[in-house]
Structures are given as structure tokens and as C-alpha cells.
Amino acid sequence: MAKKSKLKIIPLGGVQEIGKNLTVFEYGGEILVLDCGMAFPDDTMPGVDSVIPDMTYLINNREKVKAVVITHGHEDHIGSIPYLLRSINVPVYGTRLTLGLVEQKLKEYGILSISRLNRVQAGETVKISNNFTVEFIRVNHSISDAVGMAITTPAGTVVHTGDFKIDCTPILGSMIDLARFGELGKNGVLALMSDSTNAERPGYTMSERTVGEKFEEIFANTRQRIFIATFASNVDRVQQIINAAVRNKRKVAVSGRSMVNIIEVASILGYLKIPEGTLIPIEDVKKYHDHQLVIITTGSQGEPMSALTRMAYSDHRKIEITRGDLVIISASPIPGNEKTVSNVINELYKKGADVIHQSITEVHVSGHACREELKIILGLVKPQYFIPVHGEERHLKRHAEIGAEMGIDKKNIFRMEIGQVLEMDRSGAKIVGTVPSGAVLVDGYGVGDVGNIVLKDRKNLAENGIIMVVMALDSKSNRLVSGPEIISRGFIYMRDNEAIMEELRRVAQVSVQDSLISKQHDWSTIKSNVKSALSDFVYEGTHRRPLILPVILDA
């Protein structure tokens, strides 16, 4: 009798971090991919546009990959799909709004025509392959059409909540299908993978409608021009802003490319209801009085190139925030973005604007479940194994503790790391190894060509600047013909420090002459000697280490 396969679960992102969610399910020579997201770069990644998961394992096993299933349309769950589909053209399954946002992304990358997108709806079950059947389960989140999934395999059923909360009064659609989670639990669930983002927060997450009520209160009690920054993908939040604007006779302008694109897609698909005449072009805001305007903008995370940040620093081409404006930041900072958000708020205050953010009043609620909601899901699903996902280590640890409080055996709870392989069936589960994993940096059109060495150089350039040493050598006579000339950028201002520049020139010249006298005619050796001499001299005098770049021209 042939030995029965075991189910492998491999997170390539989304554990011990916020972002780039991607989970691999593997059974019997077949692979199913759940979500394919990106993360935003942090302060240690200057110049990087986005961060995506290392997909080496999938690319090396491309013939096994049967499909990609998507829980919802946030960037940390769909942002890497174009990069995966460029290498592995497989079917993608998602709900209507989710696929609408994916389509837009694939169109930008020029691969929509070759992609195979399959629309599903909550409550539907799809047989993906011989070993994988996926049921899509309605959940509530901060974007419409979000789903959890029940993935049925020969080894058992795995329930993945996706990003969720329990909202009894959602803006669009029905509340989370708790009954279905309970039915799955009664039938027997092998493993539960559950959203851990708010595992540290007690109680329940407030309904999205409470934010709408706060908007109504603010709009009714101010005659200021109102700016609201929120996540572009938070369609329900945008709908509430529009509702409050219409009821208070305000026109709505939109700033930020991603915000414009998502509002367009959501409106076409019917997920946003915008009365005719409500939206106006951003160029037309000057035609209206302050009390007649609301501007919805990107930049709730203080992103350097976002619309709100450019407005705060007077760098926006079409609109400027002025004294008396009211700015509402309707989002909480993603971990790591606190400082950039604070900087933007300070700049807004300097401009004379009034600023309302979550720390002051309830203009934001989370899209993720708090502890009591997490307990409800655990109690309904009753899994044999529990895998906290979607969170940093502290979130996963707290969620694991909640699982133990709910009666799950601690040896059946797995706090996984990216790239680990968890192998399981009804008889047991254990970590059996690792696969290639990590972060791939995207910079412009370059994918993966920026690594630690490049980042180190960029950081050094930003902190210490660069010194270029340009000289001409006669390759035949090995004689210094001209130079060395010193060019400095970001180190010191050359015109005000001519004495230092002259001393740098002298040190470089002595180094070149010493190399030539000692018969070191190899140009790479001469460059190395000059770099070493200047580096020592500069550090001794300034305790700084600028990037030193010797350039030799053949005379």
C-alpha cells in the first residue's frame, strides 16, 4: 500500500511581519497559493519602491502550482501578483472587487491579456485540482468582498480567516458568516490559520459605521475646508466620506493616483455609490468656498511621495493646505511608519491647519479582529492545529496564548517563520525544514537587483556623502599627467572649504606617486591605495566615512 502524502504549509510572507502575505499549500505534487502581497519599504531601504516575497520555491516548482486564491484586494495581499504571473501563468480566483483591483494592476504591468482571472463569490466552492477544493467564506474587513477560505485536502480541511473582524453592521453586504465557520468546526478542521494583527487588543473591534457617525458630526460642525487622508483601498471608508459630504452639501475632490484608480474601479463595479455632480476635478477646488469642499487624499502613512505629504511640504502641483484647513487622518500608522506620520502632522500644524487623528478622536477603526473576536473564531472552528498568521512576533505570540486559553494543546500550536515547512495530517504535525525565502526589493523596473550592499552604499551616501577623485595617467609611461581633482557631494561645501579640498588633493597625489614609485602600476591597486589613504585621512579629521570613488582616465 502506497504511503499517504502529508499536507505541507509554507508561509513565504506574512508571519513575523506586517505585509507581503503569501502562503503555499502543497499536497501530492500539487501547490495552491493563497494571497500574493507586497510590503512597503522602511527607513533602512532608501530608494526602494516596494518589497515582495522571495518566490524562488514557487518558480522552481512551477509545474506543481495549480492556482492562486486571493482573500481580498489590499496591496499586502495582491501587490505581488504581477511578479508571480510573469513567471508562472496560473488561474487566479477572487471575488468581484478583488479581481477588479487585480485587473487594474495587471493592466499596468501589461499582462492582463495573458492572465486567467476567475470570479467567485462568498459561499461558492471551487475544485481547484485533484487535491485542493476551496470554499470562499464571507468575512468583514476594511474593504468589501473580503473572504476567508476552507481548503479541503486529502489530509483534512484547513480554514484560513484572511483579514477579518466581526462587524454586525457593515457598510456594504452582510456580516461575517459565523454559522459557516461553526459548521466547518462541527465537521472537523485539521488546522486554523487566523489573523493576528489585533491579538494584543482586548474586547471587540468597533463597527465601521462609528467612523461614519464621527464624520457626520465633524462635517456638520465646521465650515472649514476638509481634507481626509485614508487608505485608498478602504472603499467602505471612502463611501462614508462621500455620504457625509453629500448630506452636508459639499463637493468631493480626489488626490493621489491610487485613490483615483480605486474609486474609479469601485464605482464601475457598484461598490461605491456616488451621486451625480458630487465629484469634481482637483483643479476645480478654487471655484468653491471652503465650506463646500472635501478633498479625499492618499498619504495616511506619511509616504514621502503621497499627495498629503506633498501638500504638507508645499510640493503639490494642484493644491496647497493653508491656515484654517481641517485635516483628518483616518488611519492608524502601520508599525514602523509612526515617525513619518508624526512628521507630516507637525508640518500640517506649521501651515496653520487643524489636524484630527486617531489619538484625538475616533476617526478610524481597525479592520482586524480584537481578542474576543479571535476567541469566537477559535471556539467555532475547534481546530486540531492552530497557526497564528498575519502579524509580527508579538502578535503571533499573543494569539498563540489565546489559542492555548481556548483549549488547544500547546504542542499543536505553531508560530511559524517565513520559509519554514510545516508537515501535517491527523496523526501529527511538525516543522520538517525550510525553503528559500525572504524579501526581494523592487526599485523601478529592477526586481531583486538591489541588495544589502547597494542599500548600505545608499545609506552611506545619504549620511556621509561622496568624494570623487579624478586623475589622468599615461598608461605607457606610468606617469601622472593631470590631477588628481577632488569633487565632493554631500560631504562638505567645496567653495567654503578650499583648504580641506586642497589637503585632500595633496593626500591623493602622494598616494598615487608612492604607488608609481613602488612599481604598483596596476590601476585597480592605485585606486585602492588612494581610497584607503583618503578614507583614513577623512576619518581622522572628521570621524565621517564618505563614499570615496577614485576615477583614472587614460591620457
N, C-alpha and C positions, 0 to 999 in steps of 0.2 A: 504494500500500500504506500502510495507516494506521500511524502511528508507535507502536511498542510502549511501554506505560507502564513506569515505573520504580517500584520499591518505596521508600516513604518510611518512615523510622523516626524517631519524635519522642518523646523522653523528656519527660514533663511532671512528673516527680519521680523520686527515687531515684538521681540521679547528682550527684556533688559534695555529697552529704549522706547521712545515715542516716535513712531514713523516707520516707513519702508516695510509695511506688513506684507509678508509672503510666506505661506505655509505649504509644504509639499506633503501629499499623502501618497504612499506607494504600496501597492499590493500586487503580487503575482505578475510582475513585469509591466505593470501599468502605473502611470503617475497622474494624479489630479492636483492642480494648483489652485489654491484658494487665496484670492487677492494678489495684487501685484503693485505695491505702492512705492512712494518715494519719501524722503525726509528733506527738511530744509537744512542748509549748511549752518554751522555755528561759527563763533568768533575765531576758531582755530583754522578756518578754511577760507582764507581771503580769495576772492575772485571766483569761487565755486558757485555754480547756479543751483545744483540740486545733488542729492545723494540717493543712489539706488542700491538695491541688494546685489550682491555677487551672485550671478546666475550660472556660474560655471557648471554646477552639478546638473542643472536642467539642460544646458546646451550639450553637455557630454552624454546625456541620456535622452536626447530629443525624440528618438523613435518611440520612447515609452510614454511621452507626455500626450494625454488624450484631450484635455480641455483646461480652461481657466474659468473658475466661477468667482463672481465678484459680489461682495456683501453690500456695498453702497458706493456713492460717487465722490467721496472725499479723496484729495490728492494722495494722502498716505495709504490709500488702498487701490488707486487706479493709475498713479503717476508714472509707474514703470512699464505699463502695458506696451507702449510703442517699442521699447527696447527689447522686450521679450519676443514680441511678434515679428520683429525684424529677423530674428534668428530661428524662431520656431512658430510656424504658421498653424495654429490650432484654433478650434472653436472657442469663443468667449460667451459665457452665459451671464446675464444680468437683467435687472428689472428695467422698466422703460426709461426712467430718468437717468439711472446709472449708465445705461448704454448710450443715451443721448449725449452725456458728457464724455464718454469714451469715444464716440464717433467724432466729436469735435476735436479731441486730442489726436486721433489717428489721421484726421484730415490735415492738421497742421504738420504732421510728420510725413504726409504723402503716401500713407499705406492703407487708407480706408478701403480702396478698391480691391485689395487682395485679402482683406480681413474677413473673418466669418463670425459675425455677431448674431447671437440668438437671444431673443427677448423672452423672458419668463415673468411670471407674477407670483406674488406670495400665495402659498397654498398649492403650487404646482410641483410635481415630481418629475424629474428627468433622468432617464437611464443614460449615463454618460458613456459607459463601456461595460465590458463583461464583469468587472469587479467593483464598479462605482455607480451608485444611484444617489442623486442629490434631491432632497426636498427643501424648498425655499419657504422659510417661516417668517411671517410679518413681525417686525420689531419696531420700536420707536427710537429715533435718534435725532440729531440736529439737521438732518437732511431727509427729505421724503424718499419713499421707496426703498428704505433700508430693510435688509433681511438677515436673519440667521439661517443656519443650514443644518440639516440632518444628513450626514453622509453615511450611507449604508454600504458595508463591505462584507465579504465572507467571514471576516474576523469579528464583526459586530458593527454597531452604529456609533458614530462619533457626532456629537452635537457641538456646533460652533455658534456662539451667540452673535458674532460680529460685534460692532459697536452698538450698544443699546442702553436704553433706560426704560422704565415703566412710566408711561405718560397716559393717564386716563382721559386727558382732553387734548389730544394732538391737534395741530393746526390743520393738517390735511390727512384724511384717511382715518383708520381705526386704531385703537390701542393695540399693543403687543399681544400676540396670540398665546397667552399664557396657557390656555386649555391644551393647545397642541404640544407645548413643552411638557405638560403633565402627562399627556397620553404617551409620549415617547418614553417618559420615565417609567410608566407602568409596564411598557413593553420590554424594557431593559436597554440601558445605554452603556456601551463599553467605556466611553470617555467623554468628558465635557471640557471644551476649551472656551473660556469665558473672559470677557472684557474686564481688565483690572484697573483701568485709569483712575477711578474714584474709590478704590478699595480702602483708602485711608480716611474717607469722609463718612461720618456717621449718618444715619437716617436715610431719607429719600431725596432724590433729585427733584427740584421743583418743576412744574409743568412749563412748557414753552409759553403758554398763554400769559403767565405772570409778567413776562417781559413786555408783551403787547399792552397789558394794562398800565405798566410803567411808562411806556412810550406815549400812550393816550394822555396820561397825567402831565407829562413834560410838555407835550405839544400844545395842550390846552392852556398852559400857564406861562407860555413865553411868546414873545413877539420877535425873538432873535432869529437870525438865520441859523439853521440846524445842520450840522454835519454828523453823519453816523458812520463809523468805521466798524465793519464786521467781516467775518469770513465770507468770501464770495459764494462758496458752496452752501452756505446756510440759507437755503431757499425759504424755509419757513420764517426765519427772522426777517428776511427782505420783504416777505408778504405782509408781515405785521407793521413794518415801517410804512409800506405803501398804504395799508388800511388806515393807519393813524394820520398820514398825510392827507388822504382824501377826505376824511371826516373833519379835518381842520383846515380844509381849503388851501392846501399847499401843493405846489408843483414839485416834482421829483426829478433831479438830475443825477446821473451816474458817472463816477470817475474811477478809472482803473480797468485795464484791458480784461482781466479775468472776471471782474464783476460784470462788465458789459456783456461778455460772451455767455456767462452762465445765466444771466437774466434773459438773454435772447433765447437760449435753448429751453429754459424752464417755461417761458411764455409760450413758445411754439408748441410744446408738449402739453400745455394746460396745467402745469404745476404752479404757475404764477398767474393770478388774476389782476390785471392792471387796467382800470377804466380808461377809455379813450381820452386823450388830452392830458393825462396825468404826467407822463414822461416828457421831458424837454431836453434838447441837446445841452451839453455842459456850456457851450458857447453862449447860450441864451440867458444865463442866470442874471446877467446885468440888466435885463429888461424887467426884472421883477423886484418888488420890495422884499426886505429881509424876512418879514413875517409870512411871505408867500412861498418860501423855499425850504426844501430838504435836499441835501446832497448825500447820496449813499456812496461810500468810497471803500477801497481796499486800504490796508495798512494797519489793521488792528494789532499786528505783531511787531510793529516798528521796522518792517523790512525797508532797507535803505532805498530801494527804487520804487516803493509803493507810492500811491497817489497821496495818501495822508502825510507821509514823511516829506515828500517833495513840497506839499503845501506848507508844512510847518517850517521848512527851511527856505521858503520863498523861491522854490525851484520848479514850481508847476507852471506850465506854459499858459494855462487857460483860467486858472482861478487861484486866488490867494486868500488865506484866512486873515481876518482883520479884527481889530478891537471890537468886542461886543458879540462876536460869533459864539455859538454854543457847539462844542464838540463832544459827542457821545462815543466812547469806545466800548462797543457791545461785544466784548470777548474777553477771555482771561488769557494771560500770557502763557504760551507753551513753555515748559521748563527750558531754561537757557535764554529765553527772549526777554526776561524781566528788565534787564538793563536797557535794552534798545527801546522798549516801550516807555520806560521811565524818561529816557532822553527826549523822546518825541513829546511826551506830556509837558516836560519842562519848556521845550521850545514853544509849544502852544500857549502856555501861560505867559511867556515873554512877549508874545504877539498881542496879548490882551484878551485872549479868548477865555471863555469859561469851559471847563472840562469836567465831564461826568464819566466815571468809570466804575468798575465793579466794586472797588474798595469803598466807594462813596454811597452808591445805591444800587438796587437790583436791576441793572440794565443788561444782565447776561445770566443765563442759566446753562448748566452743562448739558451736553448730550449723552453723558455717560452715567451709568447706574452707581448709586452710593451703596453702602454696606448692606442695608436692609433689603434692597432690591437684589443684590448679589445672593443673599441668603434665600430669597424666594426662588430664584432660578435653580440654585443648588438643591433646594428642597423638592422642587417639582421634577427635576431631571434624575436625581438619585444615581449619579454615575458610579461605575466601578472604579474608574481612574479619573483624576482631576488634573487639568493642565491650565494654570492661570496664564493668560496671554495679554498682549496689548498694554504694556506698562514697563516702567523702569524696575530695577531690582526691588526697591522698597515697596512698589505697588504689588509686584508678584508675591513677595514675602507675606504681606498683609493678607492678600487674597488666599494664599495657601493656608494661613492661620484660620481664616473664616471657614475654609473647606473642612479643616480638622474640627472646628467648633460644630459644624453641621453633621459630624459623624463619619466623615470619610477617613479611612485608615491612612495615617501619615505616610506609610510606605507606598501608598497608591497615589500620592500627590507629587507631581514633577514640576519643579521650577526649572525650566529649560534655558539653555543658552543657544545663541544663534549657531547653526551648523550641527548641533547635536542630533543624533538619530535615536528616537525612542521606538522600540520594537514592542508590539503588544498583541495579545489575544486574551481570551477569557481565562487562560491558565496562568498568565503572568505578564509583567511589563518591566523593561529595563533599558537603560541607555547602553547602546551597543557600539558606539563610535561617533565619528564626526565626518562631515563632508566639507569641501571648500566653501567658505562663507566669508562675509564681511561687508565692507562698504566700498562702492565704486563711485568715484566723483565725476560729475558731469560739468564740464566747463565749455560753454558754447556748443560747438559741434563735436568737441572731443569727449569721448566716453572712456574713462579709465586711464587716460594719459597724464593725469595729474595725480601724483603720489606723495608720499611723505617728504621726499627730498625737495620736490617742487614747492610744497606748502611751506617747508622750512625756509627755503630761499625767499618766498614771497613775504613771509613774516619778518625775516631779517631785513628785507628791502624796506618794508613798512616802518620798522622800528629804528633802523640804523642807516639806511640809505646805501648808495653805491659810489665807489671811486673807480673810474676808468683810467688806465694808464696806456697811452698810445705812443708807440715809438716805431721808427723805421730802421731796419738792419739791412746791410748789404750781405746777401747770402753767400756771395763768392769770397769776399774778404773778411767776413765775420766782423764787420765794423759798424758801430752805432752811427748812423747817418744823421738822424734828427730825433728830437725829443729827449727824454720822454715828456709828453704833455699830460697834464692831470685834468680830468673832468670829474666834477662832483655833482651828484644829485641826491638830495635828501640827507646829506651828511653835514655839510656846512655851506653857508652862502659864500661863494667864491670871491666876490668883489670886496666883501668886508673882512676877508681872512687871507689876504695875499701872502703874508709871512708864512702861514701854515702851508699854503699851497706850494710855496717855493721850497719849503723844507721837505714836503712830500716828493717833489720833483727831484730834489737832491738825493734822498734816500733811494728812490727808484733808479736813478742814474748810477749811483755807487754799486747797487746790486747787479745791474747789467754789466758794468765794467768789470767787476770782480768775477762774474761768470765767464766773460770772454777771456780774461787774463788766465783763468784756471782751465782754459780749453773746454769749457762747457758750452759747446756751440749748438746743442740741440735746443730748438726754440721752446719746446714744452718744459725743459729744465729751466731755461731762463725765465719763463713765465712763472713757474712755481717758486723760484728764488725771489722774484720781485714781489709776488703775492705774500710770501712769508715775511719778507723784510718790512713791507708796508703794514701788514697786519700787526706785527709786533710793535712797530713804531706808533701806530694809531692807538692801539690798546693801552700802551704805556702812558700816552699823553691824555687820553680821553675816556678810557675804560669803555669804549664802544667798539663794536666789531662790524663795520660796514662790509657789504659785499665788494670784494676787490677783483676787478676784471682787467687783466693785462691784455693788450692787443698789439701784436707785432706785424708790421707791414714790410713787405719785401721791396727794398729800394733798388 
